[in-house]
Amino acid sequence: MDIINYSASYKLLALARGHPYERDAYAALLSGLEEFDVCHVEQPVAQRVLGPAAAEEFDAIVCYDMPGVDFTSADAPQLLSPSARFRENYLDMLDAGVGMVYLHHAIAAWPAWPAYAEIVGGRFHYRPATLRDRQWPDSGYCHQVNHRISKLRDHPVTQGIPDSFEMTDELYLCPVFEDDVIPLLASDYCFEDDHFYSAASAVGGTMYSREGWTHPKGSHFVGWVKRQGNSPIVYLQGGDDGAAMSNKYFRQLVHNAVRWVSSEAAHAWARSNST
């Protein structure tokens, strides 16, 4: 919506940029949240907004952004660390308590900041990296996968979603901290390296290649909830392009996620699990 909805009951901050994306499709994905005034901010300006004040200003934040990866450097992709001040502000924001929804390539953001992977529940690698003291190869991707997503449990995020549904989207083969998340959705796709392509090869100019590349078997989880500090968190792996974002069930999942993380019930759950 182009106008500011001053009478809206809730306020949503929607972040993007760092990875190519369809702006109109992303805006349309969030347009059905009538009770929210949606404020779109792109990276790197978004970094100035994220901090404890954002937890007071906004009821939820949707992250469809991917800062921290420089594809223009001579040694691309160059991994950039956020400033110490940004890291402190971000963690203080989560301790203050704000609903967070991470979508698709947001799992690849800030790869040089280990705490970010812990917040989201995993990490997509554009180049080999160390994560939790384990060496990982670059991650895998596969575009235009027609797969079936199954609902693993009843939850406010999956309310109104059928037990299974089909979706065409890009999928990732990357580390997921399965023991640290509550899984909500799983894909029937084969998460093994012979069904994916090397992200490092793609960045290097060779798309759809797995020559000389191997990767450990990956997780079937494509949606989960967790918490960080006092903040309820949802990650949904879907949403690569306009067709994926227009899938009615994915759209419902995103809307459910935004509404849930904004709720007092979600915040009470996050606080009750805080240490």
Buried (B, 14 or more C-beta within 10 A) or exposed (E): BEEEBEEBEBBBBBBBBBBEBBEEBBBBBBEEBEBBBBBBBBBEEBBEBBBBEBBEBBBBBBBBBBBBBEEEEEEBBBBBEBEEEBBEBBBBBBBBBBBBBBBBBBBBBBBEBEBBBBBBBBBBBBBEBEBEEEEBBBBBBBEEBEBEBBBBEEBBBBEEBEEEBEBBBBBBBBBBBEEEBBBBBBBEBBBBBEBBBBBBBBBBEEEEBBEEBEBEEBBBBBBBBBBBBBBBBBBBBBBBBBEBBEBEBBBBBBBBBBBBBBBEEBBEBBBEEEE
